[in-house]
Amino acid sequence: MNKKIYPFTTKDSPLLSEVGGKAKALIETTKAGFLVPSGFVLSVDFFNPWLQEIKDSSEWLEVLLKVTREQCEAVKLKAAQLMFNEKQKVAMEEALREFEVGTVFAVRSSSPEEDLEGTSFAGMYETLLGITTQGLEQAIASAFSSCFDVRVMEYKKQYNIDLENTCIAVIVQKQIASDVSGVGFSLNPNNNCYDEVMVNASFGLGESIVSGVVTPDTYIIDSIKNKIIKKKIGDKQTALWLKDDGGTIQKDNNNSDEQALTDQQILELTELIKKCEKYYKKPMDTEWAFEKDILYLLQSRPITTYIPLFPELVTKPGEKKNIYIDVMGLTQGFTESMSVLGIELWARMLDDLKGGIMPTSLDGAMPALHGRQYMNVSNIMAGWGSFATKKFLKSYDENVKKIFEDIDLGKEYKPAQMPEVMKKTKLNMLKMIFPMIPSTIKAKFSDYKEVVEEYNMTASRIIEHLKILNSNKNFSEIVDFTMKDLETIMNTMGIMIAGMSAFSSIKKMFKGKDVETLVTALGMDLEGNPTSQMGHLLFKLASYDEFQATKSVEAFMKKIKEKSYSKEFMNDYVEYLDKFGARGFMEIDVASKRVYEDPTLLYEKLTNINIKDSQILNVKTKREEAYKKLLAVAKIGGFDKKFEKQAKIYQATFGYREHPKYMIVMIYAKLHDIALEIGKKFVQEGRLKDKWHIFDLHVNEIVCAQKGEDIDLKRIRDENLEPYKKVAHIKDWPLVIDSRGKIFKPKINAEDGDLVGAPIAPGVARGKAKVLRTPYEKPLNSGEILVTKATEPSWTPIFINAAGVIMEVGGPLQHGGIIAREYGIPCVSGMLGIMDIVKDGDILEVDGSNGIVRIIKE
């Protein structure tokens, strides 16, 4: 049976649902030996009579129907006027016997939903300070009433917390007449570093910090070296003090510019904060106070906003650190985590195609785990050497370039010894390049048309191979078969190298002639680029009058099913599904739904295309005009024949740089279908609840089940997904982070109000900003500037409408950069943080030639 009141010294271990998170933490830390001011908690059960009275009221019924400020205030007012019944009075009198006459108290709420790892309710519940024994009943009623505050109700609705279960416990704690107080974090919330403690401190009671009355001191402490590394003295002109007879008083400080804590006290406090973290085994946010040089722990709660690294990537405190780049958004255009099976197959593909130059194992160059892939810069430096690594980082992405300019890699992050898997990377690089040499030489010096034909024949053979695969074979054998096909496509990649070489030659020819924009335009809408081809076919489908007359997805699906569109439209529709039906959001994840499975996804793409005003209409003309102008310049310079030859090679081959990824997607689509067939069989056998759950398994687990081994796939799936749950709250994954959690961010350089990034696609465009985190969360109207994190092929219809593009991450060869150049859309990238600066409707100017973004009007 629940107790009504628990002292902090109780031998019981009350449930969270009885006393709330804040009180439970105070009971636990008191038991653990921390110096916590004495007190007790009035449990949820203590307030049952009050809760019943509130929940029987008409005011409460109104809140359940609709949460409004007026309705919540009515309930709150009713609750604040409640009084103890006889049983409550007796229980209170007994609890207060433990305290000296004249003791002054702090009264705080302790909600079962508050201060948890997923929810914080920060600042929403009421705290009352300096309360005398005579004022306790009213103060407790006031704290109790705060659980009906409109902010609490709205927050619960946002997190889908049932309002019917609203309840609260209340803490009554001896008030410390603190000389200095504040908050402390066991990691640095500004950069997520696990080895730095951050402390905010001010004179008097801590409420002055919480309420924002003062700007506190901020101290940053290296908890490994036990050294203060940064101090910022705040403007502490006023302070809140406890009165001897109860209540508080605000007074001016005569020593406002002095350090609130001595260095010795800062280090003593750091030790307390880290002890708290060690006890709870997680980063903690603490409230503390010094009274007459004695340090008290007032509260402790988990830090809800930090970025937890996967344990496999964490090094121990004081050990040599690694530094990682999260490559999901940087190279693939999405930041969501891939499926269990998806990341395994992606890593397998990279290992096979890159021939061991970027191993994906945990000790390799690009570890892949739990749906994400990282670049371990430390291991790359060990394998390639410092010079090659730094050169690589400078050319990779503008954000990466800026970040690593300020990091001493050799001093902080170079491994003591080279990992075994990295020892052969240089040799493997030569082995990978060697098979490409014949096609490269042939394309550059002999017959590039023959190389193009060979590549297309190889790609066609792979497509034919895919058609004969089925789920009757061992899934591992099917994966092996498709990976061997991918190796053959890599051996013909000389076609892309020839294109790159031709482009490099063209740039040299026209260097210093002020025609860089024309040189870039020469690469618009090139042959062999499947993403560009997909854009054209999407535009063609969207342009049909009969499609424009289709006003709903239901009508679209009905006409498709009945084949009541024209023969021409249906032929183009079938062609799209055949060639591009495998493409879409997160297409490199084998688990992703394909357009051919759900044609409503195609309807969504088509309705977002503005057929009257689109970049795609003029792109071919722009390329042809650029060629004529460059040829004229070349004739004046006497290198027109050389230009004509290199331009032919460039335009015939460079578009194929996107084709290998297209082939990978086609292979993954086939593996997707086969996996679902196997998943369906597992469901029929009772081994899985849903066929889509097969994507939460590893290849070897699928194979073991196929062989009939007695393994619990449901349990294994739950275990595989456990690491995903721990990071499910992360929406904005950091680009660069080290193995002790420290996040590095580039500064967005501003020169006379201009924001400077990396030039990706030339030209200047001006228009209203539209900030998109996902492709179709809201329409991008023609003439608007797309502002986003990164993009992938599913964004192609959006690009067709865009006047200009700004991306936080991604280089020239990431999808967004390629399509922007192909369609002639000015594009700037490398602007991490721009989505927090720019708002929908801001008038922007995008200078893709110089990498500059101007906010004309907010």
C-alpha positions in Angstrom: 0.0 0.0 0.0 1.3 3.5 -0.9 2.5 5.7 1.9 1.3 9.2 2.1 4.5 10.9 3.0 8.1 9.8 2.5 11.1 11.5 4.3 14.3 11.8 2.2 15.8 9.3 4.7 13.2 6.6 4.1 14.4 3.0 3.8 11.7 2.4 1.3 12.3 2.8 -2.4 9.1 4.5 -3.6 8.1 4.2 -7.2 8.5 7.1 -9.7 4.7 7.0 -10.1 4.3 7.7 -6.3 6.7 10.5 -5.7 7.8 11.9 -9.1 11.3 12.2 -10.6 12.5 15.1 -8.6 11.6 13.6 -5.2 12.9 10.2 -6.2 16.2 11.7 -7.1 16.4 13.5 -3.7 15.6 10.2 -1.8 18.2 8.4 -3.9 21.0 11.0 -3.5 20.3 11.2 0.3 20.7 7.4 0.6 23.9 7.5 -1.5 25.5 9.8 1.0 25.2 13.2 -0.8 24.7 16.2 1.5 21.1 17.0 0.7 19.0 19.4 2.8 16.5 17.4 4.8 12.9 17.2 3.7 10.0 15.0 2.7 7.7 14.4 -0.2 3.9 14.4 -0.1 3.2 11.5 -2.5 0.6 11.4 -5.3 -1.5 9.3 -2.9 -1.5 12.1 -0.3 -3.2 14.3 -2.9 -5.9 11.8 -4.0 -8.7 13.7 -2.2 -7.7 16.9 -4.0 -7.3 15.2 -7.3 -10.7 13.6 -7.0 -12.3 16.9 -6.2 -10.7 18.6 -9.2 -11.5 15.8 -11.6 -15.1 15.7 -10.6 -15.5 19.4 -11.4 -17.0 20.9 -14.5 -13.9 23.0 -15.0 -11.8 19.9 -15.5 -14.2 18.4 -18.0 -13.8 21.6 -20.0 -10.0 21.2 -20.1 -10.3 17.6 -21.3 -12.6 18.8 -24.1 -10.2 21.6 -25.1 -7.0 22.9 -23.6 -7.2 26.7 -23.4 -5.5 29.3 -21.2 -8.9 30.3 -19.7 -10.0 26.8 -18.9 -6.7 25.8 -17.3 -6.6 29.0 -15.2 -10.0 28.2 -13.9 -8.9 24.7 -12.8 -5.7 26.1 -11.4 -7.5 28.7 -9.3 -9.8 26.0 -7.9 -6.9 23.8 -7.0 -4.9 26.6 -5.3 -7.8 27.2 -2.9 -8.0 23.6 -1.6 -7.3 22.8 2.1 -6.1 19.8 4.0 -8.6 17.3 5.3 -8.1 15.9 8.8 -6.0 12.9 7.7 -3.7 15.2 5.7 -3.3 17.6 8.6 -2.3 14.7 10.9 0.2 13.3 8.4 1.7 16.8 7.9 2.1 17.4 11.7 3.9 14.1 12.1 6.3 14.9 9.2 7.1 18.4 10.6 8.1 17.0 14.0 11.5 16.2 12.6 12.3 19.9 12.0 13.2 22.6 14.5 10.7 25.3 15.3 11.2 28.2 13.0 12.6 26.2 10.1 11.9 27.8 6.8 11.1 25.6 3.8 11.2 25.4 0.0 8.2 23.9 -1.6 8.5 22.3 -5.1 6.5 20.1 -7.3 7.6 16.6 -8.3 5.6 15.2 -11.2 5.9 11.6 -12.3 6.5 12.9 -15.8 9.0 15.6 -14.9 12.8 15.5 -15.2 12.8 12.2 -17.1 15.2 11.6 -20.0 12.5 12.1 -22.7 10.6 15.0 -21.0 11.7 17.8 -18.8 8.7 20.2 -18.2 11.5 22.7 -17.4 10.2 25.8 -15.6 6.6 24.8 -15.9 5.8 23.8 -12.3 5.9 26.2 -9.4 8.6 26.6 -6.8 8.0 28.6 -3.6 10.8 29.7 -1.3 11.2 30.9 2.2 7.9 29.3 3.4 7.2 29.2 7.2 5.3 26.4 8.9 2.2 28.6 9.0 2.3 29.2 5.2 3.0 25.6 4.2 -0.6 24.6 3.5 -1.2 27.5 1.1 2.2 27.0 -0.6 1.6 23.3 -1.1 -1.8 24.0 -2.7 -0.1 26.5 -5.0 2.5 23.9 -6.0 -0.2 21.3 -6.5 -2.2 23.7 -8.7 0.7 24.2 -11.1 0.1 20.7 -12.5 -2.9 22.2 -14.3 -1.0 25.1 -15.8 -1.7 25.7 -19.5 2.0 25.2 -20.3 1.9 21.8 -18.6 -1.3 20.7 -20.4 0.0 21.8 -23.8 3.3 20.1 -23.3 1.6 16.9 -22.4 -0.5 17.0 -25.5 2.6 17.6 -27.6 4.2 14.5 -26.1 1.0 12.4 -26.2 0.8 12.2 -22.4 -2.7 11.3 -21.3 -4.3 14.3 -19.5 -6.6 12.0 -17.6 -3.6 10.7 -15.6 -2.6 14.1 -14.4 -1.2 13.9 -10.9 1.6 15.4 -8.8 3.7 15.0 -5.7 5.1 17.9 -3.7 8.5 18.3 -2.0 8.9 20.1 1.3 12.5 20.8 1.9 14.5 22.8 4.4 15.5 26.0 2.8 19.2 26.7 2.5 20.1 30.3 3.2 22.7 30.1 0.4 25.6 32.6 0.0 26.2 31.4 -3.5 24.0 29.0 -5.6 23.4 27.9 -9.1 23.3 25.0 -11.6 26.0 22.6 -12.8 26.1 20.2 -15.8 28.3 17.1 -15.8 29.0 17.7 -19.5 29.3 21.0 -21.3 25.9 21.7 -22.9 27.4 24.2 -25.3 29.6 21.6 -27.1 28.4 18.3 -25.7 31.9 17.4 -24.4 31.7 14.7 -21.8 35.0 15.8 -20.2 33.9 19.3 -19.5 31.7 20.5 -16.6 29.8 23.7 -16.9 28.8 25.7 -13.8 26.5 28.8 -13.6 26.8 30.6 -10.3 25.4 33.8 -8.6 25.1 35.2 -5.2 22.1 34.4 -3.0 19.4 32.0 -3.9 19.4 30.1 -7.2 16.0 31.4 -8.2 17.6 34.6 -9.5 19.3 32.4 -12.2 16.3 30.3 -13.0 14.0 33.4 -13.4 16.6 35.3 -15.5 17.0 38.2 -13.1 20.8 38.0 -13.3 23.4 36.9 -15.8 25.4 34.4 -13.7 29.1 33.5 -13.9 29.9 30.7 -16.2 32.9 28.4 -15.5 34.1 25.6 -17.7 36.2 22.9 -16.0 38.3 20.1 -17.6 37.1 17.3 -15.4 39.9 15.0 -16.5 42.7 17.4 -15.6 40.7 19.0 -12.8 41.5 22.3 -14.3 39.3 25.5 -14.8 39.7 26.3 -18.5 37.3 29.2 -18.9 35.6 31.8 -16.8 33.0 34.4 -17.8 32.0 36.7 -15.0 28.3 37.6 -15.3 26.4 40.8 -14.5 25.2 39.9 -11.0 23.9 43.4 -10.0 21.1 42.0 -7.9 20.5 38.9 -5.8 17.6 37.1 -4.0 18.2 36.4 -0.3 16.4 34.4 2.4 14.9 36.4 5.2 15.3 35.2 8.8 11.5 35.2 9.4 10.6 33.6 6.1 10.1 34.9 2.6 12.7 36.4 0.3 14.1 39.8 -0.4 15.9 41.1 -3.5 18.9 43.4 -2.9 21.6 45.0 -5.0 25.1 43.5 -5.0 28.0 45.8 -4.3 30.4 43.2 -5.5 28.6 42.2 -8.7 31.7 42.0 -10.9 33.5 39.7 -8.5 33.7 35.9 -9.0 30.8 34.3 -7.2 32.8 31.1 -6.4 36.4 30.8 -5.5 38.6 28.5 -7.6 38.7 26.0 -4.8 34.9 26.0 -4.5 34.6 25.5 -8.3 36.7 22.4 -8.2 34.9 21.1 -5.1 31.6 21.6 -6.9 33.0 19.8 -10.1 33.8 16.8 -8.0 30.3 16.7 -6.6 28.7 17.0 -10.1 30.9 14.2 -11.5 30.1 12.0 -8.5 26.4 12.6 -9.2 27.0 11.5 -12.9 28.9 8.4 -11.8 26.1 7.4 -9.4 23.4 7.7 -12.0 25.6 6.5 -14.9 24.4 9.3 -17.1 25.0 13.0 -17.7 23.3 15.0 -14.9 22.0 18.5 -14.4 22.3 19.6 -10.8 21.2 22.4 -8.5 23.5 23.2 -5.6 24.2 25.8 -2.9 27.0 26.9 -0.6 25.9 28.0 2.8 28.7 29.1 5.2 31.2 27.3 2.9 29.3 24.0 3.1 28.2 22.6 -0.3 24.7 21.1 -0.6 23.1 19.2 -3.5 19.6 20.5 -4.0 18.4 18.7 -7.0 19.7 16.3 -9.8 18.1 15.2 -13.0 19.2 13.7 -16.3 20.3 16.0 -19.0 17.7 15.5 -21.7 19.3 17.4 -24.6 22.8 15.9 -25.0 23.9 13.8 -28.0 24.8 10.3 -26.8 27.5 8.6 -28.9 27.2 4.9 -29.6 29.3 3.1 -27.0 31.5 1.5 -29.7 32.7 5.0 -30.7 33.4 6.3 -27.2 37.0 6.2 -25.8 37.6 6.2 -22.1 38.3 9.4 -20.2 41.9 10.5 -20.6 42.6 8.0 -23.5 43.7 9.2 -26.9 40.6 10.4 -28.7 39.2 9.8 -32.2 37.4 12.4 -34.2 34.4 11.5 -36.5 32.5 13.0 -39.4 28.9 11.9 -39.7 28.7 11.2 -43.5 24.9 10.4 -43.8 23.8 13.9 -44.8 27.2 14.9 -46.1 27.3 12.3 -48.9 23.9 10.8 -49.1 21.6 13.8 -48.6 19.5 12.5 -45.6 20.2 12.5 -41.9 17.8 9.8 -40.7 19.3 6.5 -39.6 19.2 3.6 -42.0 17.6 0.3 -41.1 19.6 -2.6 -39.5 19.8 -4.5 -42.7 20.2 -1.3 -44.8 23.4 -0.1 -43.1 24.9 -3.6 -43.2 24.3 -3.9 -46.9 25.5 -0.4 -47.5 28.7 -1.1 -45.6 29.2 -4.4 -47.5 28.8 -2.5 -50.8 31.4 0.1 -49.8 33.9 -2.5 -48.7 33.5 -4.4 -51.9 33.5 -1.4 -54.3 36.2 0.6 -52.6 38.5 -2.4 -52.3 39.4 -1.9 -48.7 40.7 1.7 -49.0 37.9 2.8 -46.6 37.1 -0.2 -44.3 33.7 0.0 -42.6 34.7 -2.0 -39.5 34.8 -0.3 -36.2 38.6 0.1 -36.4 38.5 1.2 -40.0 38.1 4.4 -41.9 34.3 4.5 -42.2 32.6 2.6 -39.3 29.0 1.7 -40.0 26.8 0.8 -37.1 23.2 1.2 -35.8 21.9 2.9 -38.9 24.7 5.4 -39.3 28.1 5.8 -40.9 31.0 7.8 -39.7 34.3 8.8 -41.1 37.0 8.1 -38.5 39.4 10.9 -39.4 41.9 9.6 -36.8 42.2 6.2 -38.4 42.4 7.7 -41.9 45.3 9.8 -40.7 47.0 6.7 -39.4 46.5 4.9 -42.7 47.0 7.7 -45.2 49.3 10.1 -43.3 48.7 13.6 -42.0 49.4 15.4 -45.3 47.0 13.3 -47.4 44.3 13.4 -44.7 44.4 17.2 -44.4 44.4 17.7 -48.2 41.4 15.3 -48.4 39.5 17.2 -45.7 40.1 20.6 -47.4 38.5 19.3 -50.6 35.6 17.4 -49.0 33.0 20.0 -47.8 33.1 23.6 -46.9 31.8 22.9 -43.3 34.4 20.2 -42.8 37.1 22.4 -44.2 36.3 25.3 -41.8 36.0 23.0 -38.8 39.3 21.2 -39.3 41.2 24.4 -40.0 40.9 25.1 -36.2 41.8 21.5 -35.0 45.3 20.3 -34.3 44.8 16.7 -35.6 48.3 15.5 -34.9 48.3 16.7 -31.3 44.8 15.8 -30.3 43.5 13.0 -32.5 46.3 11.0 -34.1 46.3 7.3 -32.9 49.3 6.0 -31.0 49.5 3.1 -33.5 47.9 2.3 -36.8 44.9 -0.1 -36.7 45.6 -3.4 -38.4 42.8 -2.9 -40.9 44.3 0.4 -42.1 47.8 -0.9 -42.9 46.9 -2.0 -46.4 44.8 0.9 -47.5 47.5 2.5 -49.8 48.1 -0.8 -51.5 44.4 -1.4 -51.8 44.0 2.0 -53.5 46.4 0.9 -56.2 44.5 -2.5 -56.6 41.2 -0.6 -57.0 42.5 1.8 -59.6 44.4 -0.8 -61.7 41.3 -2.4 -63.3 39.9 1.0 -64.3 43.0 2.0 -66.3 42.1 0.3 -69.6 38.7 2.0 -69.8 40.2 5.3 -68.7 42.9 5.2 -71.4 40.4 4.1 -74.1 38.0 6.9 -73.2 40.6 9.6 -73.1 42.9 8.7 -76.0 41.1 6.2 -78.2 37.3 5.9 -78.5 35.1 7.3 -75.7 32.0 6.1 -77.5 33.1 2.5 -77.2 33.7 3.0 -73.4 30.2 4.4 -73.1 28.7 1.5 -75.0 30.6 -1.0 -72.8 29.4 0.7 -69.6 25.8 0.6 -70.8 26.0 -3.0 -71.8 27.4 -3.9 -68.4 24.6 -2.0 -66.7 22.0 -3.8 -68.9 23.4 -7.2 -68.1 23.1 -6.4 -64.3 19.4 -5.4 -64.8 18.8 -8.7 -66.6 20.5 -10.6 -63.8 18.3 -9.0 -61.2 15.2 -10.2 -63.0 16.1 -13.9 -62.4 16.8 -13.5 -58.6 14.1 -14.9 -56.2 13.7 -15.7 -52.5 14.2 -19.4 -52.9 18.0 -19.0 -52.5 19.9 -18.3 -49.3 19.7 -14.6 -48.8 23.5 -14.3 -48.2 24.1 -16.0 -51.6 21.8 -13.5 -53.3 23.7 -10.6 -51.7 27.0 -12.1 -52.8 25.7 -12.4 -56.4 24.6 -8.8 -56.6 27.9 -7.5 -55.1 29.9 -9.4 -57.8 27.8 -7.6 -60.4 28.6 -4.3 -58.8 32.3 -5.1 -59.0 32.0 -5.4 -62.8 30.4 -1.9 -63.0 33.3 -0.5 -61.0 35.8 -1.9 -63.6 34.2 0.3 -66.2 34.4 3.4 -64.1 37.1 4.8 -66.3 34.2 6.4 -68.1 33.8 8.8 -65.2 37.5 9.4 -64.7 37.7 10.3 -68.4 34.9 12.8 -67.9 36.6 14.4 -64.9 39.9 14.6 -66.8 38.2 16.3 -69.7 36.5 18.8 -67.4 39.8 19.5 -65.8 41.4 20.2 -69.2 38.5 22.5 -70.1 38.9 24.5 -66.9 42.6 24.9 -67.6 42.0 26.1 -71.1 39.7 28.9 -69.9 41.5 29.8 -66.7 41.7 33.6 -66.3 39.3 34.3 -69.1 36.3 35.1 -66.7 34.0 32.4 -68.2 33.7 30.1 -65.2 29.9 30.3 -65.3 29.9 29.2 -68.9 32.3 26.3 -68.1 29.9 25.1 -65.4 26.9 25.5 -67.7 28.6 23.2 -70.2 27.8 20.4 -67.7 24.1 20.9 -67.6 21.7 18.1 -68.4 24.4 15.7 -69.5 23.9 12.3 -71.2 23.9 9.3 -69.0 22.7 11.0 -65.8 19.7 9.0 -64.6 18.7 11.6 -62.0 18.5 14.2 -64.7 16.6 11.8 -66.9 14.2 11.1 -64.1 13.5 14.9 -63.7 12.7 15.2 -67.4 10.3 12.3 -67.3 8.6 13.6 -64.1 8.2 16.9 -65.8 6.7 15.2 -68.9 4.2 13.3 -66.8 3.2 16.4 -64.8 2.7 18.3 -68.0 -0.1 16.1 -69.4 -3.4 18.1 -69.4 -5.2 15.0 -68.1 -2.9 14.8 -65.1 -3.3 18.5 -64.4 -7.1 17.8 -64.4 -6.7 15.1 -61.7 -7.4 16.8 -58.4 -6.8 14.1 -55.8 -4.6 11.1 -55.2 -7.7 8.9 -55.0 -8.7 10.0 -58.5 -5.1 9.4 -59.7 -5.0 5.9 -58.3 -8.4 5.1 -59.7 -7.4 6.2 -63.2 -4.1 4.2 -63.0 -5.9 1.1 -61.9 -8.5 1.4 -64.6 -5.9 2.5 -67.2 -8.3 5.3 -68.1 -5.5 7.8 -68.8 -4.4 8.1 -72.4 -2.1 5.5 -74.0 0.7 8.0 -74.2 0.4 8.9 -70.5 0.2 5.2 -69.4 3.3 4.4 -71.5 5.3 7.2 -69.9 3.9 6.1 -66.4 5.0 2.5 -67.0 8.4 3.7 -68.3 8.9 5.8 -65.1 8.1 2.9 -62.8 10.4 0.6 -64.8 13.3 3.0 -64.8 12.8 5.1 -61.7 10.2 3.3 -59.6 13.0 2.1 -57.3 14.1 5.7 -56.5 12.9 7.8 -53.6 13.6 9.1 -50.2 16.5 7.2 -48.5 16.7 5.0 -51.6 20.1 3.5 -50.6 18.4 1.9 -47.6 17.1 -1.5 -48.6 14.2 -1.0 -46.2 12.8 2.2 -47.9 9.5 2.0 -49.6 9.6 2.2 -53.4 7.4 4.2 -55.7 6.4 1.0 -57.6 5.0 -0.3 -54.3 3.1 2.9 -53.6 2.3 5.0 -56.7 0.8 7.7 -54.4 4.4 8.7 -53.8 4.6 9.5 -57.5 1.4 11.6 -57.4 3.0 13.6 -54.6 6.1 14.3 -56.7 4.1 15.3 -59.8 1.8 17.7 -58.0 4.8 19.6 -56.7 6.1 20.4 -60.1 5.3 23.8 -61.6 5.0 23.1 -65.3 4.7 26.7 -66.4 7.8 28.1 -64.8 10.5 25.6 -64.3 14.3 25.5 -64.5 14.2 22.3 -66.5 12.5 24.1 -69.5 15.6 26.1 -70.4 18.5 23.9 -69.2 19.4 22.4 -72.6 19.3 25.8 -74.3 21.6 27.2 -71.6 24.1 24.4 -72.2 24.1 25.0 -76.0 24.5 28.7 -75.6 27.4 28.2 -73.2 29.1 25.8 -75.7 28.8 28.4 -78.5 30.2 31.2 -76.4 33.1 29.1 -75.1 33.9 27.9 -78.7 34.1 31.6 -79.8 36.6 32.3 -76.9 38.6 29.2 -77.9 38.8 30.2 -81.5 40.2 33.6 -80.5 42.8 31.8 -78.3 43.6 29.2 -81.0 42.6 26.1 -79.0 39.1 25.5 -80.5 40.0 22.0 -81.9 41.3 20.9 -78.5 38.2 22.4 -76.8 35.8 20.7 -79.2 37.4 17.3 -78.5 37.5 17.6 -74.7 33.9 19.0 -74.7 32.7 16.0 -76.6 34.3 13.6 -74.2 33.1 15.6 -71.2 29.5 15.8 -72.3 29.3 12.2 -73.3 30.9 10.7 -70.2 30.7 12.9 -67.1 26.9 12.5 -66.7 27.6 8.8 -65.8 29.1 9.8 -62.5 25.5 9.4 -61.0 24.9 6.1 -62.8 26.7 3.6 -60.4 24.5 4.9 -57.6 21.5 4.3 -59.8 22.6 0.7 -60.3 23.1 0.3 -56.5 19.6 1.5 -56.0 18.2 -0.9 -58.5 20.1 -3.7 -56.8 18.8 -2.7 -53.4 15.3 -2.5 -54.8 15.5 -6.1 -55.8 17.0 -7.1 -52.5 14.1 -5.2 -50.9 11.5 -7.2 -52.7 13.3 -10.5 -51.9 13.7 -9.6 -48.3 9.9 -8.9 -48.0 9.1 -12.2 -49.6 11.3 -13.9 -47.0 9.7 -11.7 -44.3 6.3 -12.8 -45.4 7.3 -16.5 -45.0 8.6 -15.7 -41.5 5.3 -14.1 -40.6 3.4 -17.2 -41.8 5.7 -19.3 -39.6 5.0 -17.1 -36.6 8.6 -15.9 -36.4 7.9 -12.2 -37.1 4.8 -10.1 -36.5 5.2 -8.1 -39.7 7.1 -8.8 -42.9 8.7 -5.3 -42.8 10.4 -6.4 -39.6 12.9 -8.3 -41.6 14.7 -5.1 -42.2 15.5 -5.0 -38.5 17.6 -8.2 -38.8 21.2 -8.8 -40.0 22.0 -11.0 -43.0 23.3 -13.9 -40.9 20.2 -13.8 -38.7 18.0 -14.1 -41.8 20.0 -17.0 -43.2 20.0 -18.9 -39.9 16.2 -18.6 -39.9 16.0 -19.7 -43.5 18.0 -22.8 -42.6 15.4 -23.6 -40.0 17.6 -22.9 -36.9 15.7 -22.5 -33.7 16.4 -18.8 -33.1 14.0 -16.2 -31.7 13.7 -13.5 -34.4 11.4 -11.3 -32.4 13.8 -11.1 -29.5 16.8 -10.6 -31.8 14.9 -7.8 -33.6 14.3 -6.1 -30.3 17.9 -6.3 -29.4 19.0 -4.9 -32.8 16.7 -1.9 -32.3 17.8 -1.1 -28.8 20.7 1.2 -29.8 18.3 3.0 -32.1 15.9 3.8 -29.2 18.7 5.6 -27.3 19.2 8.1 -30.0 15.6 8.3 -31.3 15.3 11.9 -29.9 18.1 13.2 -32.0 16.8 15.3 -34.9 19.9 17.3 -35.8 22.9 15.0 -35.9 26.2 16.8 -35.5 28.5 16.8 -38.5 31.8 16.5 -36.6 32.1 14.9 -33.1 34.9 13.3 -31.2 35.0 10.2 -29.1 34.3 12.1 -25.9 31.2 13.7 -27.3 32.6 17.1 -28.2 30.7 18.7 -31.1 32.5 21.0 -33.5 30.6 23.6 -35.6 31.9 25.9 -38.3 31.3 29.6 -38.1 29.1 31.0 -40.8 31.4 33.8 -42.0 29.7 37.2 -42.5 31.4 39.9 -44.5 29.4 43.2 -44.4 26.2 41.2 -43.7 26.9 38.6 -46.4 26.9 34.9 -45.3 29.7 33.0 -47.0 29.6 29.4 -47.9 30.9 27.3 -50.8 30.0 28.0 -54.5 28.3 24.9 -55.9 26.3 26.0 -59.0 26.8 29.4 -60.6 24.4 32.2 -61.2 22.5 34.7 -59.0 18.9 34.3 -57.9 16.7 36.4 -55.7 13.4 35.2 -54.0 11.5 34.3 -50.9 13.1 31.6 -48.7 11.3 28.3 -48.1 12.9 26.2 -45.3 12.3 22.5 -45.8 13.5 19.7 -43.6 11.8 17.0 -45.7 10.9 17.1 -49.4 7.1 17.5 -49.2 6.4 19.0 -45.8 5.1 22.1 -47.5 5.1 23.3 -51.1 8.0 25.1 -52.7 6.5 27.6 -55.0 8.1 28.6 -58.3 10.7 31.3 -57.8 11.3 30.5 -54.1 14.8 29.8 -52.7 15.1 26.3 -51.2 16.9 26.3 -47.9 17.6 22.8 -46.5 20.0 20.5 -44.8 20.9 18.3 -47.7 19.2 16.5 -50.6 19.0 13.3 -52.5 17.2 12.1 -55.7 13.7 12.2 -54.1 14.1 16.0 -54.0 14.4 16.3 -57.8 10.8 17.6 -58.3 11.5 20.2 -55.7 14.6 21.4 -57.5 12.6 21.8 -60.7 10.6 24.6 -59.0 13.5 26.3 -57.1 15.0 29.6 -58.2 18.0 29.0 -56.0 19.2 26.4 -53.5 21.0 26.8 -50.1 22.2 23.7 -48.3 23.8 23.3 -44.9 26.0 20.3 -46.0 27.2 18.7 -49.1 29.9 19.3 -51.7 29.9 19.7 -55.5 29.4 15.9 -56.0 26.6 15.4 -53.6 23.2 15.0 -55.3 22.0 18.5 -54.6 25.1 20.1 -56.1 24.9 17.9 -59.2 21.2 18.5 -59.9 21.6 22.3 -59.2 24.3 22.5 -61.9 22.4 20.2 -64.3 19.4 22.4 -64.1 21.3 25.7 -64.0 20.0 26.6 -60.5 22.3 28.9 -58.4 23.4 26.9 -55.4 25.5 27.6 -52.2 26.4 24.9 -49.7 28.6 24.5 -46.6 26.3 26.7 -44.5 25.7 24.6 -41.4 23.2 26.5 -39.2 21.6 28.5 -41.9 18.2 26.8 -41.3 18.2 28.4 -37.8 19.0 31.9 -39.3 16.7 32.0 -42.3 12.9 31.9 -41.9 10.2 31.3 -44.5 9.4 34.4 -46.4 12.8 36.1 -45.9 14.0 37.7 -49.2 17.3 36.1 -50.1 19.9 36.5 -52.8 21.9 33.4 -53.7 25.2 34.0 -55.5 26.2 30.5 -56.5 29.2 31.8 -58.4 30.9 33.2 -55.3 29.2 31.2 -52.6 27.5 34.2 -51.0 24.0 34.4 -49.5 22.5 37.8 -48.7 19.4 38.3 -46.5 17.8 41.3 -48.3 14.8 41.5 -46.0 13.6 39.5 -43.1 
